Amino acid sequence: MANSLSGKPRQHPIDRVRLASAGPTGRASGTAGALRVMHVYKDVYPPVVGGIEKQIDALRREMPDVVSHVVVCARGPRTRVARVHGGLEVRVAELGRRWLSVPVAPTFPVWVRRIEADLIHLHMPNPTGELAVLLARGDRPMVASYHGDIVRQARFERAYR
C-alpha cells in the first residue's frame, strides 16, 4: 500500500515496532529461542483495572523468559502497537461502542494471525477473541482460561456450557 504523498510504501504499525526493536530473527534482543505466548482478551491493564486484565499483566511481567504478546481491543478507532515488557501489545481498532460489553473489531482475526506466537492463551469469556482465534490460529496450539461466569448477559451463558 503506497502513501499517496510520497509514493513510498506505508509501513504497517506492527512492522514499525518490529523494525525498531527486533533483531534479525524478528524477536527482541535477548529472547532468541524463548517461548512466545499470545494472550488474547478484550482489555488490558493499564488502563482497565480488572481481574483478568491484571492477571494478563502479571503473567507477562512475572515470566521474563517468555515473550508475552497481548492482543486486545483498543476502545477507540485506531490500532496501536507498542513493545511492553519485551513483547508486543496490540490494541486493535474498534467500531463504535461495545454491544453488551462485546467489542466490535473486524480486524481482530487479522492481528491474531499476524502475531508470531508458539502458543495462544485465550482468556474467556470473550466472544470477539474467541471468534478471532477460531478463524486465525492456524495450527498453533491454544490454551483457554475461563475466568468467570457471565453476569450482565446471563441469557448468553448457555453458549459457554
Disulfide bonds with the S-S distance in Angstrom:
none
